[in-house]
Amino acid sequence: MPALRGSFCRLSQYCRGQVSNRFHADGESVCDTSSDSAMLPHQLPHHQASLELGRKVVTFIHNTSRGQNMAEAIVKISDLVETKDATIFCCFPSVGMVSSIVAHYLIEKLELEFVGGVIDPHLPPLCLVQDGEPLPPIRAYAGTPICSPKLTKCDKVILLMSELIVPEPLVHGIVDALFNWSKSADLAAGVLIDAFAKQGMKSSMNGQEPVVEYEGSEEVDVLGVGSTVKMRELLAALNIQPLEQGVIKGITGVLLGEGRRRGLDIMSIMVEADPRFPDARAAATLISHLNELLPAIDLDHAPLLEEAERIEEQVRSMVVGTGEPESTTSSSSMIYG
């Protein structure tokens, strides 16, 4: 059925254009101009709107019973990817660009391939270009490395990453989409890569960084949070101290909270990082723990810092390509760096 119908609607450029597009994007709309059915503005129910043109009142009836899924986040992963019993690593923006450095390092070392991403019509309309290829802002990579026997049923890795700070109003919708997809994907566990600012330092994450209470040491500190007893025991086996008190925001926080409520195996590994610049040392420290989680894959610690610094420049160029200044601390910025 067309979005609008009726002779008056066909004659009115406004009805055929702007109003039709607005209502048709969310569902089915009917333009009713009959004298018997026309209603005054104050008589319209919440799902109707009126427009007075000349002597006629045009009534738009918005059918909200269909088309709602068009505005929801959706996870699109290639059907060729074997997701059963896979572990998903999530690398969303973090202090010191740690999560992005880790993500690029894993993609290269594990030879992961681009397999899809998350689509949300409310995300900023942009793509990132890397090696001449366009990429969605929230994208997925997959491969088939063998994981540690400490994490049962883990023989595949899926990596989800983004350089974009997801706006708060979209977080719950994207998290719901990820959990809905995970049901059919039959994943084994989730590992969330994150970082927190060194004591006494303030990040430029617009308030999205974790707020943690911990006793700092001379070394680079690493903390963890597990949604289940199994994940907390695994963190202990990896020699990662548990976070006792704090607040974790954004997608990582919601994934952890919902993971516990749903009884799903999810852990977050957070490293202390310098928020003033891309922190290669912090990324190297976190990757050393991932090396224990993936013993079959030699992540080669010796050239790690050199490799991370090279990846930093690649990430930095991608951030600059979005038009956002590197050192921005503006609260309106959605790109971290």
Secondary structure per residue as TSV (DSSP state, phi and psi in degrees):
chain	resnum	aa	ss	phi	psi
A	1	M	-	360.0	135.3
A	2	P	-	-63.9	160.6
A	3	A	S	-65.2	-36.8
A	4	L	-	-133.9	149.6
A	5	R	-	-145.2	162.8
A	6	G	S	116.7	144.5
A	7	S	H	-61.5	-38.9
A	8	F	H	-65.1	-38.1
A	9	C	H	-66.8	-36.7
A	10	R	H	-68.1	-30.9
A	11	L	H	-82.7	-24.7
A	12	S	-	-89.7	118.4
A	13	Q	H	-61.8	-33.9
A	14	Y	H	-63.4	-44.5
A	15	C	I	-65.6	-42.6
A	16	R	I	-69.3	-26.4
A	17	G	I	-103.7	-92.3
A	18	Q	I	-60.4	-50.8
A	19	V	I	-67.6	-40.1
A	20	S	H	-60.2	-44.5
A	21	N	H	-65.9	-40.4
A	22	R	H	-60.7	-46.5
A	23	F	H	-81.3	-34.5
A	24	H	H	-67.5	-24.2
A	25	A	T	-66.3	-26.3
A	26	D	T	-106.7	-13.2
A	27	G	S	168.4	-165.6
A	28	E	E	-90.8	132.2
A	29	S	E	-123.1	146.9
A	30	V	E	-127.5	130.6
A	31	C	E	-99.9	113.3
A	32	D	E	-113.5	118.8
A	33	T	-	-118.7	10.5
A	34	S	-	-67.3	146.0
A	35	S	T	-64.7	-31.1
A	36	D	T	-74.4	-35.2
A	37	S	T	-92.8	-14.7
A	38	A	-	-63.7	138.1
A	39	M	-	-122.3	153.2
A	40	L	-	-73.8	154.7
A	41	P	G	-54.0	-39.7
A	42	H	G	-74.3	-10.8
A	43	Q	G	-93.1	-5.4
A	44	L	-	-75.9	137.3
A	45	P	-	-69.7	174.8
A	46	H	T	-65.1	-20.5
A	47	H	T	-98.5	13.1
A	48	Q	E	-120.5	159.2
A	49	A	E	-143.6	152.4
A	50	S	E	-125.4	154.2
A	51	L	E	-138.5	122.8
A	52	E	E	-96.7	117.3
A	53	L	E	-123.9	112.7
A	54	G	T	68.0	-124.0
A	55	R	T	-98.5	-5.8
A	56	K	E	-106.1	144.9
A	57	V	E	-103.0	116.5
A	58	V	E	-92.0	125.9
A	59	T	E	-105.4	127.1
A	60	F	E	-106.4	121.3
A	61	I	E	-104.3	114.7
A	62	H	E	-95.9	116.0
A	63	N	E	-85.7	105.0
A	64	T	T	-87.7	5.0
A	65	S	T	-81.1	-9.6
A	66	R	S	-141.3	160.8
A	67	G	S	84.0	1.4
A	68	Q	G	-68.1	-31.6
A	69	N	G	-66.2	-18.6
A	70	M	G	-63.9	-23.4
A	71	A	G	-100.2	8.1
A	72	E	S	-100.1	154.5
A	73	A	-	-70.0	143.8
A	74	I	E	-136.1	137.5
A	75	V	E	-94.1	122.4
A	76	K	E	-116.1	107.4
A	77	I	E	-121.7	139.5
A	78	S	-	-54.4	138.4
A	79	D	T	-65.8	-16.7
A	80	L	T	-77.4	-12.8
A	81	V	S	-80.5	128.7
A	82	E	-	-86.9	103.7
A	83	T	-	-93.9	-15.9
A	84	K	T	-59.3	129.1
A	85	D	T	63.1	20.5
A	86	A	E	-83.1	155.3
A	87	T	E	-103.7	129.7
A	88	I	E	-102.5	128.3
A	89	F	E	-103.3	123.2
A	90	C	E	-107.6	123.0
A	91	C	E	-124.1	88.4
A	92	F	-	-100.3	165.1
A	93	P	-	-48.2	138.2
A	94	S	-	-144.4	169.3
A	95	V	G	-59.1	137.1
A	96	G	G	68.7	15.4
A	97	M	G	57.4	23.1
A	98	V	H	-59.9	-46.4
A	99	S	H	-63.1	-37.2
A	100	S	H	-71.4	-38.9
A	101	I	H	-62.2	-44.9
A	102	V	H	-62.0	-43.5
A	103	A	H	-61.9	-48.2
A	104	H	H	-64.8	-36.0
A	105	Y	H	-64.3	-45.0
A	106	L	H	-66.1	-37.8
A	107	I	H	-59.7	-43.8
A	108	E	H	-74.0	-46.0
A	109	K	H	-70.9	-36.8
A	110	L	T	-93.5	-0.2
A	111	E	T	53.9	48.3
A	112	L	-	-78.4	148.7
A	113	E	E	-116.9	148.2
A	114	F	E	-64.4	126.3
A	115	V	E	-130.3	0.2
A	116	G	E	152.0	-153.1
A	117	G	E	177.3	-166.5
A	118	V	E	-109.1	129.6
A	119	I	E	-109.3	126.7
A	120	D	-	-141.1	119.4
A	121	P	T	-63.9	-11.3
A	122	H	T	-95.5	-4.9
A	123	L	S	-71.2	155.0
A	124	P	-	-57.2	138.1
A	125	P	S	-77.2	90.4
A	126	L	-	-154.8	164.4
A	127	C	-	-137.8	156.3
A	128	L	E	-101.0	143.7
A	129	V	E	-114.1	124.5
A	130	Q	E	-134.4	125.7
A	131	D	T	54.3	37.4
A	132	G	T	79.9	2.2
A	133	E	E	-112.9	132.0
A	134	P	E	-76.4	142.3
A	135	L	E	-133.9	141.6
A	136	P	-	-68.3	155.8
A	137	P	S	-62.8	-34.6
A	138	I	E	-115.0	110.9
A	139	R	E	-131.6	162.5
A	140	A	E	-124.7	146.6
A	141	Y	E	-130.8	153.0
A	142	A	E	-144.5	155.1
A	143	G	E	-161.1	-171.3
A	144	T	-	-132.5	54.7
A	145	P	-	-77.1	162.9
A	146	I	-	-95.4	127.8
A	147	C	-	-92.4	176.8
A	148	S	-	-66.0	143.9
A	149	P	T	-64.7	-15.2
A	150	K	T	-63.9	-28.7
A	151	L	S	-107.7	99.0
A	152	T	T	-64.8	151.3
A	153	K	T	61.1	26.4
A	154	C	-	-109.0	99.9
A	155	D	-	-128.1	5.2
A	156	K	E	-139.1	150.6
A	157	V	E	-125.0	132.7
A	158	I	E	-120.5	131.3
A	159	L	E	-113.3	127.0
A	160	L	E	-114.2	125.9
A	161	M	E	-144.3	160.7
A	162	S	E	-161.3	147.7
A	163	E	S	-95.9	1.7
A	164	L	B	-99.4	130.6
A	165	I	-	-76.3	112.8
A	166	V	-	-67.7	126.9
A	167	P	-	-57.6	141.6
A	168	E	H	-53.2	-41.9
A	169	P	H	-62.2	-17.1
A	170	L	H	-98.1	-11.1
A	171	V	H	-60.2	-51.2
A	172	H	H	-63.8	-37.6
A	173	G	H	-64.9	-41.1
A	174	I	H	-69.0	-40.4
A	175	V	H	-62.4	-43.8
A	176	D	H	-59.0	-41.6
A	177	A	H	-63.1	-40.0
A	178	L	H	-64.8	-43.0
A	179	F	H	-67.9	-39.6
A	180	N	H	-61.9	-42.0
A	181	W	H	-67.3	-37.6
A	182	S	H	-63.5	-27.4
A	183	K	H	-62.1	-49.4
A	184	S	H	-75.3	-27.7
A	185	A	H	-74.5	-23.2
A	186	D	T	57.8	53.5
A	187	L	-	-73.3	158.4
A	188	A	-	-88.6	-43.9
A	189	A	E	-164.9	168.4
A	190	G	E	-128.0	138.0
A	191	V	E	-122.3	120.2
A	192	L	E	-103.8	121.2
A	193	I	E	-92.7	128.0
A	194	D	E	-150.5	174.8
A	195	A	E	-151.0	156.2
A	196	F	E	-130.9	153.1
A	197	A	E	-71.5	146.0
A	198	K	-	-59.6	152.1
A	199	Q	T	-57.5	132.6
A	200	G	T	86.5	-2.5
A	201	M	-	-111.9	149.4
A	202	K	-	-114.3	132.2
A	203	S	-	-87.2	173.4
A	204	S	S	-107.5	33.5
A	205	M	S	-89.9	12.5
A	206	N	T	57.9	36.2
A	207	G	T	82.1	6.6
A	208	Q	-	-92.5	-6.1
A	209	E	S	-77.5	156.8
A	210	P	-	-64.0	145.7
A	211	V	E	-111.6	110.8
A	212	V	E	-124.3	152.0
A	213	E	E	-111.0	120.0
A	214	Y	-	-156.2	159.6
A	215	E	-	-93.5	110.5
A	216	G	-	-69.9	156.0
A	217	S	-	-131.0	176.9
A	218	E	S	-71.6	-22.9
A	219	E	S	-84.5	171.9
A	220	V	-	-76.9	116.6
A	221	D	-	-79.8	143.7
A	222	V	E	-128.4	131.1
A	223	L	E	-124.7	157.5
A	224	G	E	-140.7	156.0
A	225	V	E	-135.5	131.7
A	226	G	E	-117.7	138.2
A	227	S	S	-79.0	-19.9
A	228	T	S	-132.3	166.3
A	229	V	H	-58.9	-40.3
A	230	K	H	-58.9	-44.1
A	231	M	H	-70.0	-35.3
A	232	R	H	-68.4	-36.6
A	233	E	H	-67.3	-36.7
A	234	L	H	-66.8	-39.6
A	235	L	H	-61.0	-40.6
A	236	A	H	-63.9	-39.6
A	237	A	H	-65.5	-27.0
A	238	L	T	-88.9	6.4
A	239	N	T	60.4	38.1
A	240	I	-	-106.3	122.9
A	241	Q	E	-68.1	138.0
A	242	P	E	-75.6	144.3
A	243	L	-	-78.7	118.7
A	244	E	-	-85.2	-41.2
A	245	Q	E	-139.0	141.2
A	246	G	E	162.3	-178.5
A	247	V	E	-132.6	126.1
A	248	I	-	-112.5	124.4
A	249	K	-	-107.8	174.7
A	250	G	H	70.8	-158.1
A	251	I	H	-62.0	-39.5
A	252	T	H	-60.0	-45.4
A	253	G	H	-63.7	-43.3
A	254	V	H	-69.2	-38.4
A	255	L	H	-61.9	-41.2
A	256	L	H	-66.4	-47.8
A	257	G	H	-62.7	-45.8
A	258	E	H	-69.5	-32.2
A	259	G	H	-61.8	-41.5
A	260	R	H	-66.9	-44.3
A	261	R	H	-60.9	-36.1
A	262	R	H	-90.5	-5.0
A	263	G	T	71.5	32.2
A	264	L	-	-99.7	146.1
A	265	D	-	-80.0	102.0
A	266	I	E	-136.1	137.3
A	267	M	E	-131.3	151.6
A	268	S	E	-116.9	131.2
A	269	I	E	-112.0	118.0
A	270	M	E	-118.8	136.7
A	271	V	E	-119.4	147.2
A	272	E	E	-73.0	127.8
A	273	A	E	-136.8	155.4
A	274	D	-	-83.8	118.7
A	275	P	T	-77.8	-5.1
A	276	R	T	-80.7	-19.1
A	277	F	S	-160.5	166.7
A	278	P	-	-57.7	121.7
A	279	D	-	-99.2	94.5
A	280	A	H	-69.0	-35.7
A	281	R	H	-64.0	-42.5
A	282	A	H	-63.1	-41.8
A	283	A	H	-62.7	-39.6
A	284	A	H	-64.2	-39.8
A	285	T	H	-62.9	-44.5
A	286	L	H	-65.7	-41.0
A	287	I	H	-63.8	-30.6
A	288	S	H	-62.5	-34.2
A	289	H	H	-73.2	-35.6
A	290	L	H	-66.1	-29.2
A	291	N	H	-63.2	-34.2
A	292	E	H	-71.0	-31.8
A	293	L	H	-75.3	-26.3
A	294	L	-	-123.2	69.0
A	295	P	T	-66.6	-22.6
A	296	A	T	-75.0	-13.9
A	297	I	S	-110.4	116.5
A	298	D	-	-82.7	107.3
A	299	L	-	-82.8	-4.7
A	300	D	-	55.3	86.9
A	301	H	S	-69.8	-26.9
A	302	A	T	-56.4	-54.2
A	303	P	T	-92.0	17.4
A	304	L	H	-63.0	-45.6
A	305	L	H	-64.7	-41.4
A	306	E	H	-62.5	-42.9
A	307	E	H	-64.2	-42.8
A	308	A	H	-64.3	-38.4
A	309	E	H	-65.0	-37.6
A	310	R	H	-64.5	-41.9
A	311	I	H	-66.8	-33.9
A	312	E	H	-56.4	-44.6
A	313	E	H	-64.4	-36.6
A	314	Q	H	-65.2	-44.8
A	315	V	H	-65.0	-41.7
A	316	R	H	-59.0	-42.6
A	317	S	H	-66.3	-33.8
A	318	M	H	-68.4	-39.2
A	319	V	H	-65.4	-43.7
A	320	V	H	-62.2	-34.6
A	321	G	H	-64.8	-19.7
A	322	T	T	-81.3	-8.5
A	323	G	T	94.0	0.5
A	324	E	-	-94.6	131.1
A	325	P	-	-63.7	143.9
A	326	E	T	-60.1	-42.1
A	327	S	T	-92.1	17.1
A	328	T	-	-62.5	139.5
A	329	T	-	-125.2	14.6
A	330	S	-	-66.9	140.9
A	331	S	T	-68.7	-13.7
A	332	S	T	-88.5	-7.1
A	333	S	-	-73.2	137.2
A	334	M	-	-111.9	-4.6
A	335	I	B	-106.0	129.1
A	336	Y	-	-90.0	158.2
A	337	G	-	159.1	360.0
